[in-house]
């Protein structure tokens, strides 16, 4: 069954912000499956990347014992959007999926959890999460979040 379905549109100004979401998991659900994706995953046009890279290098390395000349913005390449997802259940933090992949699948039960997460004592109940927009480098980025509930050994999508 579909517990949550959301679509998002982000832009660079949304960087360093968070988007909250929540869903209710019925008693019969034994597993949640999170499908999270965003597109595009990177800014690849060198002319667009170079000013951003140059600003970051100057911000983080100027006056810190490294010569700016040692870091060449041209050698860095494309810039990836960094968007992660975290979960909490019943007031307890369950973890964060720090992944670079633009298409992610995370499954969580009370006995098994995807890397980056811990198992909750029970699956049923209210879940809360957050999408962390660490860096949106592309002029626009579209995200999609689908959370499915698995009943018994069958996945039921509605």
trRosetta pair geometry for C-beta under 8 A, 3 or more apart (Angstrom, degrees):
i j d omega theta_ij theta_ji phi_ij phi_ji
1 26 7.7 16 65 22 150 124
1 29 7.4 -98 45 -86 111 113
1 148 6.9 149 74 -160 35 68
1 149 4.7 -15 59 55 89 104
1 151 7.1 52 -5 -26 103 111
1 156 4.9 8 -42 96 68 99
1 157 6.8 160 -100 -116 18 23
1 158 5.0 19 -139 -13 68 113
2 5 5.6 -4 179 -40 129 110
2 146 6.7 -62 -137 -163 100 94
2 147 7.4 104 -165 77 59 54
2 148 6.0 -44 -101 -104 49 69
2 149 7.8 -154 -70 13 4 83
2 157 6.0 53 -47 -154 87 69
2 158 5.1 -116 14 51 93 86
3 23 4.5 85 147 170 105 139
3 24 7.2 -154 -160 66 102 47
3 25 6.2 -7 -126 -93 147 69
3 29 7.6 32 -69 -100 129 164
3 32 6.9 -45 20 -130 152 106
3 147 4.5 -58 68 104 105 100
3 148 6.6 157 7 -121 90 14
3 149 5.0 93 -46 -33 115 104
4 21 6.5 104 -179 169 153 123
4 22 8.0 178 -90 100 143 27
4 23 4.1 -101 -44 -81 121 133
4 145 6.7 -22 119 122 109 101
4 146 7.1 174 92 -150 66 33
4 147 4.2 31 44 35 98 110
5 145 7.4 170 -148 92 31 62
5 146 5.2 11 -110 -112 76 79
5 147 7.8 -139 -62 28 49 64
6 21 6.3 -119 -8 -114 157 136
6 144 7.3 167 89 -153 56 44
6 145 4.6 2 56 56 98 102
6 146 8.0 -168 28 -71 59 46
7 142 7.1 -12 -174 -173 93 96
7 143 7.1 157 -162 86 46 57
7 144 5.5 -11 -109 -104 70 75
7 145 8.0 -163 -74 25 30 69
8 19 6.7 28 -116 -171 145 176
8 38 7.9 -36 71 -107 111 99
8 131 7.3 -127 -32 80 169 167
8 142 6.8 155 84 -161 59 49
8 143 3.9 -6 58 58 112 102
8 144 7.3 -155 22 -65 79 33
8 145 7.4 43 -12 -5 112 101
9 140 6.5 -23 -168 -165 93 102
9 141 7.5 145 -160 77 46 48
9 142 5.6 -18 -102 -104 67 72
9 143 7.7 -158 -67 21 24 76
10 14 4.4 -108 -156 58 94 154
10 38 7.9 -14 29 -146 124 128
10 83 7.8 156 35 -94 164 136
10 133 6.0 -170 -145 -123 149 139
10 136 4.9 -132 134 -111 119 156
10 140 7.3 140 78 -162 47 51
10 141 4.5 -25 66 65 97 99
10 142 7.7 180 21 -82 74 25
10 143 6.5 39 -6 -11 113 112
11 14 5.6 110 55 -3 55 102
11 136 6.3 126 131 119 16 140
11 139 6.6 -16 -139 171 89 44
11 140 5.7 -29 -93 -101 80 57
11 141 7.3 173 -80 18 31 81
12 15 5.8 -15 -174 -18 54 113
12 136 5.2 -154 -100 94 38 91
12 137 6.7 42 -102 -127 99 19
12 138 7.6 -169 -60 71 86 30
12 139 7.0 -38 -20 -115 103 35
14 17 5.3 -88 -174 38 64 126
14 133 5.1 -39 133 139 95 164
14 136 5.3 32 68 12 95 147
15 133 5.8 -130 -116 135 33 99
15 134 7.0 -11 -156 127 81 28
15 135 5.1 21 -133 -124 118 40
15 136 4.9 -141 -66 25 82 79
16 133 7.0 -55 11 95 18 83
16 134 7.0 37 -79 -150 50 33
16 135 7.8 34 -43 -77 70 54
17 133 5.2 3 60 53 72 118
18 130 4.9 -8 -174 -174 117 117
18 131 6.8 152 -161 75 61 50
18 132 5.4 -21 -107 -104 87 60
18 133 6.9 -166 -85 16 33 80
19 130 6.8 145 71 -160 44 62
19 131 4.3 -9 57 54 102 104
19 133 6.9 65 -12 -25 99 108
20 128 7.1 -24 -164 -169 97 96
20 129 7.4 144 -158 85 52 48
20 130 5.5 -30 -101 -102 56 79
21 128 7.5 157 87 -159 47 51
21 129 5.0 -17 65 67 91 95
21 130 7.3 170 21 -87 73 30
21 131 7.0 50 -6 -16 113 96
21 145 6.6 -128 -49 108 175 158
22 126 6.5 2 -177 -174 114 93
22 127 6.4 168 -154 89 64 57
22 128 4.7 -21 -102 -105 95 67
22 129 7.0 167 -85 20 45 70
23 126 7.8 169 89 -150 34 55
23 127 5.4 -8 60 59 78 104
23 147 5.6 -163 15 75 167 147
24 125 7.4 -92 -150 156 66 22
24 126 5.6 -30 -104 -98 71 66
24 127 7.6 180 -91 19 21 78
25 29 4.9 -106 -177 64 94 142
25 32 6.4 -76 -107 -71 134 118
25 123 5.7 -106 140 147 148 77
25 124 5.2 -149 106 -129 95 36
25 125 6.0 -2 54 46 96 39
25 126 7.6 -171 17 -78 79 17
25 127 6.0 58 -20 -17 112 113
25 149 6.0 156 -139 -105 85 126
26 29 5.4 107 64 -10 72 102
26 124 6.3 -45 132 -127 23 98
26 149 6.9 83 35 168 89 167
27 124 4.6 22 -104 -112 44 151
28 124 8.0 87 14 -87 29 116
28 151 5.0 11 138 -128 104 108
28 152 7.9 -30 174 -29 93 76
29 32 6.8 46 159 -69 128 75
29 123 5.6 -123 108 124 88 124
29 124 6.3 139 54 -84 89 72
29 149 3.7 -61 -120 -170 132 118
29 150 6.5 98 -155 58 77 42
29 151 5.9 -66 -97 -80 51 69
30 109 6.1 13 151 -134 76 105
30 110 7.7 -79 -165 6 71 97
30 123 5.9 134 -150 28 24 156
30 150 6.0 -64 62 94 78 88
30 151 6.8 103 8 -134 89 29
30 152 6.7 91 10 -69 133 18
31 107 5.9 0 -179 -170 113 100
31 108 6.9 159 -156 79 66 41
31 109 4.6 -35 -99 -81 84 94
31 123 6.7 -79 -70 -119 21 157
31 149 7.4 140 79 -162 52 49
31 150 3.8 -7 63 48 102 121
32 107 7.1 171 87 -148 48 53
32 108 5.3 -7 56 57 92 92
32 109 8.0 171 19 -75 61 49
32 123 6.4 173 -22 -158 93 110
32 127 7.3 34 -66 -51 170 166
32 147 5.9 -8 -172 -173 110 99
32 148 7.0 150 -160 78 57 48
32 149 5.9 -30 -103 -101 69 61
32 150 7.3 -156 -79 10 20 84
33 105 6.7 -12 -173 -167 93 93
33 106 7.4 159 -157 81 46 46
33 107 5.1 -13 -104 -100 74 83
33 147 7.2 156 78 -157 49 50
33 148 4.4 -14 59 60 102 101
33 149 7.8 -164 19 -73 80 16
33 150 6.3 76 -20 -34 108 107
33 155 7.0 -4 4 -125 147 124
34 85 7.1 -171 157 120 145 154
34 87 8.0 -129 -57 -65 155 132
34 104 7.5 -10 112 114 95 96
34 105 7.0 156 81 -155 58 42
34 106 4.3 -8 55 58 109 96
34 107 7.6 -165 19 -73 72 35
34 108 7.6 29 -9 1 107 104
34 114 8.0 -101 42 8 108 151
34 145 7.4 -26 -164 -160 89 85
34 146 7.6 152 -158 83 43 52
34 147 5.4 -13 -104 -106 69 81
35 104 7.4 159 -154 86 39 57
35 105 5.6 -7 -102 -104 68 77
35 144 7.5 -24 118 116 93 97
35 145 7.4 151 84 -156 61 37
35 146 4.4 -5 58 60 108 99
35 147 7.6 -165 24 -76 69 35
35 148 7.2 41 -6 -6 106 104
36 85 5.4 -128 -93 -29 170 150
36 97 7.6 145 45 74 145 146
36 103 8.0 159 89 -154 51 35
36 104 4.6 -13 64 63 93 106
36 105 7.9 179 25 -78 68 33
36 106 7.4 9 8 6 110 106
36 131 7.8 174 -147 -108 130 108
36 143 7.5 -10 -169 -170 80 100
36 144 7.3 170 -149 88 39 58
36 145 5.3 4 -108 -109 80 75
36 146 8.0 -162 -69 30 45 60
37 102 5.9 50 -158 148 75 71
37 103 4.6 5 -108 -107 106 64
37 104 6.8 -180 -75 22 57 67
37 143 6.9 168 92 -151 48 57
37 144 5.0 -2 59 54 91 98
38 41 6.8 114 92 -92 86 67
38 81 6.4 -103 115 99 135 143
38 83 5.4 51 0 53 160 150
38 102 5.5 -111 65 -153 66 84
38 141 5.5 21 178 170 113 106
38 142 6.7 171 -151 87 65 42
38 143 4.2 -22 -97 -98 94 80
38 144 7.4 178 -78 17 49 65
39 102 6.1 85 -80 176 63 134
39 141 7.0 164 80 -156 31 66
39 142 5.5 -18 61 60 83 90
40 43 7.7 118 95 -70 125 45
40 81 7.4 135 97 -7 62 126
40 102 7.5 -61 180 -116 35 152
40 138 5.3 137 59 -87 102 163
40 141 6.7 -97 44 -113 56 79
41 80 6.0 -16 152 -145 82 88
41 81 5.8 -128 -162 35 41 99
41 100 7.7 80 -177 163 123 74
41 101 7.8 -59 -124 -174 144 28
41 102 3.7 -101 -77 -64 119 125
42 78 4.6 52 161 150 128 126
42 79 6.2 160 -159 83 81 40
42 80 4.5 -43 -96 -99 95 58
42 81 6.6 -137 -81 -2 40 73
42 137 7.1 -1 -152 71 46 130
42 138 7.3 119 135 -56 14 110
43 48 5.6 -112 175 108 120 121
43 49 5.6 160 113 -79 108 87
43 52 7.6 65 79 29 152 153
43 78 6.1 174 83 -165 51 82
43 79 4.6 -1 51 58 104 96
43 81 7.8 103 -21 -48 82 79
43 137 4.3 -113 -6 128 123 110
43 138 4.9 -177 -71 -81 88 67
44 49 7.5 -16 -156 -45 12 128
44 78 4.4 -21 -106 -110 63 125
45 48 4.2 58 82 15 106 112
45 49 6.6 169 82 -15 52 89
46 49 5.5 -61 -139 39 33 110
46 50 6.1 41 166 -35 70 103
46 74 7.6 31 -158 -132 120 72
47 50 6.4 -41 -141 18 24 114
48 51 7.5 -62 -170 30 31 98
48 52 7.4 15 148 -3 62 115
49 52 5.9 -76 -161 45 40 107
49 53 5.7 33 154 -21 80 113
49 73 7.9 167 125 170 88 100
49 76 7.5 -157 154 89 123 106
49 77 7.4 -58 157 136 164 27
49 78 6.2 -121 -89 -127 149 37
49 79 5.2 170 -128 -13 99 105
49 137 7.8 28 -110 175 76 129
50 53 5.7 -57 -139 39 30 110
50 54 6.0 32 162 -22 66 108
50 73 5.3 93 -144 137 73 130
50 74 7.0 9 -108 -80 108 62
51 54 5.6 -54 -144 37 30 114
51 55 6.4 32 157 -20 64 104
52 55 5.9 -53 -150 35 30 110
52 56 6.4 27 153 -16 64 107
52 79 6.0 -24 95 -54 139 164
52 137 6.5 106 163 -142 170 101
53 56 5.8 -58 -149 38 31 110
53 57 6.2 31 155 -20 67 107
53 73 4.1 133 108 -146 121 100
53 76 5.1 171 -138 54 142 149
53 79 7.0 -149 -63 -69 91 116
54 57 5.9 -54 -145 36 29 110
54 58 6.3 24 158 -14 63 108
54 73 4.9 -28 -67 -77 73 154
55 58 6.0 -61 -148 41 28 108
55 59 6.1 27 155 -21 65 111
56 59 5.6 -56 -143 37 29 112
56 60 6.0 -2 170 5 67 114
57 60 6.7 -71 -137 49 21 89
57 61 5.4 -30 -176 27 63 123
57 62 7.9 92 132 -37 62 81
57 68 6.7 102 144 -143 113 86
57 71 5.1 -176 -143 112 128 136
57 73 6.2 -117 -9 -75 144 91
58 61 7.1 -65 -105 54 13 82
58 62 5.0 22 -166 -33 58 123
58 68 7.1 21 -95 -120 67 126
59 62 7.2 15 -65 16 6 106
60 64 7.3 -37 152 4 51 154
61 64 5.4 -110 -153 43 40 118
61 66 4.9 -60 -165 69 107 123
61 68 6.4 136 108 -97 117 67
61 71 6.1 98 53 9 175 151
62 68 6.5 13 -91 -72 73 113
66 70 5.9 -106 179 53 92 131
66 71 6.9 47 145 -23 127 114
67 70 4.7 100 72 -13 88 102
68 71 6.3 -72 -164 44 44 95
71 75 7.9 -136 -173 51 50 116
72 75 4.2 74 81 0 106 109
72 76 7.5 -169 96 -23 62 79
73 76 5.8 -47 -160 12 42 117
76 79 7.9 29 130 -73 116 77
79 135 7.7 -98 167 141 108 130
79 137 4.1 -158 116 -159 119 165
80 100 6.0 -1 160 -155 158 102
80 135 7.9 83 96 89 60 117
80 137 7.0 109 93 18 14 138
81 102 7.8 69 60 -101 111 96
81 135 6.4 -161 -147 100 45 74
81 136 5.4 17 -133 -124 105 50
81 137 5.5 -139 -78 23 64 86
81 138 6.0 -48 -59 4 116 100
81 141 5.5 114 -109 -112 160 152
82 100 7.4 -45 -111 -112 75 69
82 134 4.0 -46 103 72 109 120
82 135 4.5 49 33 40 99 94
83 131 6.4 2 -178 -180 100 97
83 132 6.9 165 -157 82 50 57
83 133 5.7 -8 -112 -110 89 56
83 134 6.8 -157 -83 23 35 82
83 136 7.3 46 -65 -80 107 82
83 141 7.6 175 -41 143 144 147
83 143 6.8 -132 157 -96 161 132
84 96 5.7 39 153 177 127 104
84 97 6.0 -177 -161 82 85 63
84 98 5.2 -18 -116 -102 139 54
84 99 6.9 134 -114 29 82 63
84 131 7.5 164 86 -158 38 52
84 132 4.7 -10 62 55 87 109
84 134 6.6 42 5 -19 100 115
85 96 7.1 170 90 -152 39 65
85 97 5.2 6 58 43 86 108
85 104 7.5 -174 19 86 127 148
85 106 7.7 -151 82 7 129 148
85 129 6.2 6 -176 178 92 122
85 130 7.2 167 -152 85 52 46
85 131 5.5 -23 -100 -104 78 64
85 132 7.2 -164 -78 14 25 81
85 145 7.7 143 -109 -114 139 120
86 93 7.3 -23 173 -154 116 94
86 94 7.8 152 179 64 71 74
86 95 6.8 -150 -143 112 77 35
86 96 4.1 -28 -95 -98 94 86
86 97 7.5 -166 -79 15 46 65
86 129 6.2 169 87 -155 50 73
86 130 5.1 -4 55 54 96 92
86 132 6.6 49 -7 -24 105 114
87 93 7.9 124 92 -162 50 51
87 94 4.5 -34 95 60 98 118
87 95 6.5 5 48 57 90 65
87 96 7.8 177 14 -83 64 45
87 108 7.5 -125 87 -28 168 166
87 117 6.4 18 45 -121 123 120
87 127 6.5 -26 -160 -172 102 107
87 128 7.3 141 -158 84 54 48
87 129 4.8 -25 -101 -99 63 96
88 91 6.8 -10 167 -146 117 8
88 92 6.3 167 -159 81 80 35
88 93 5.2 -41 -101 -99 93 45
88 94 6.0 174 -104 2 30 87
88 127 7.3 150 81 -164 50 60
88 128 4.7 -17 64 68 99 97
88 129 7.0 178 20 -81 69 45
89 92 6.0 -25 67 59 66 88
89 94 5.7 43 6 -42 98 128
89 120 4.4 -23 74 -108 154 140
89 125 6.7 97 -169 88 98 117
89 126 7.6 158 -146 92 64 53
89 127 5.3 -28 -98 -111 86 73
89 128 7.4 177 -80 25 38 71
90 120 7.2 121 18 -156 110 119
90 121 7.7 -41 39 37 150 107
90 125 6.1 10 -60 132 99 151
90 126 7.3 120 -70 64 58 81
92 120 7.3 144 74 -122 122 86
94 108 7.4 40 163 -141 145 153
94 113 7.4 -147 176 -141 108 149
94 117 5.1 18 145 -156 96 91
94 118 5.4 -137 -156 53 67 75
94 119 8.0 -179 -146 31 109 1
94 120 6.1 -44 -98 -64 130 89
95 113 7.3 118 24 153 147 139
95 116 4.8 145 158 143 124 63
95 117 3.7 -164 56 -105 137 47
95 118 5.7 140 -35 0 118 71
96 116 5.7 -90 84 175 42 113
96 117 7.8 150 7 -75 18 71
96 132 7.6 6 -147 5 124 137
97 104 6.2 120 146 178 147 151
97 106 5.7 -109 -74 -71 145 143
97 114 6.9 -1 -94 113 115 126
97 115 7.7 94 -120 91 80 71
97 116 4.6 131 -96 90 51 156
97 117 7.1 -19 -60 -40 84 100
98 116 6.4 178 17 -120 70 136
99 104 5.4 126 74 -97 155 131
99 116 7.8 -96 -42 -31 93 158
101 104 5.4 130 88 -71 111 83
105 114 7.8 -167 117 -105 57 145
106 114 3.8 -117 -149 25 80 164
106 116 7.7 -68 -123 62 131 113
106 117 6.7 96 -176 -6 127 140
107 112 7.4 8 111 110 100 102
107 113 7.8 -161 100 -141 56 35
107 114 5.7 120 44 -52 51 102
108 112 7.6 -165 -143 98 36 58
108 113 4.8 20 -122 -121 83 80
108 114 6.3 -72 -64 4 77 88
108 117 5.8 -68 -95 122 120 148
108 119 6.8 168 -167 -115 88 59
108 120 7.1 61 157 3 121 96
108 123 7.4 155 114 -114 88 98
109 112 5.0 30 45 47 106 79
109 113 7.3 -143 39 -68 54 59
109 119 6.7 -18 89 -131 52 108
109 123 6.4 -42 -145 -69 50 127
110 119 5.4 91 -168 175 32 114
110 120 6.1 -69 -107 78 72 66
110 121 6.5 13 -141 164 110 20
110 122 5.8 -5 -92 -107 131 30
110 123 5.7 -105 -44 -36 92 86
111 119 6.0 64 -74 -130 7 157
112 119 6.6 66 19 -84 12 121
113 117 4.2 -124 168 98 123 97
113 118 5.7 145 35 -166 164 10
113 119 4.8 -149 -35 -65 113 66
114 117 5.4 49 62 28 75 117
120 123 6.4 130 69 -85 119 43
122 125 6.5 84 98 -4 106 120
127 147 7.9 -159 80 -178 145 161
131 143 7.0 104 -164 154 157 162
131 145 7.1 -117 -66 -62 130 140
133 136 5.6 -16 -173 -36 110 106
136 141 5.2 -132 -149 12 108 139
138 141 5.1 115 64 -63 115 93
148 155 6.3 30 147 -163 136 105
148 157 6.1 -42 -128 -95 124 85
149 156 7.4 -23 86 58 78 89
150 153 7.6 -7 168 -150 114 17
150 154 7.0 173 -163 89 81 35
150 155 4.9 -47 -109 -98 90 69
150 156 7.4 134 -130 15 41 71
151 154 6.2 -19 73 69 78 85
151 156 5.5 -1 22 6 111 123
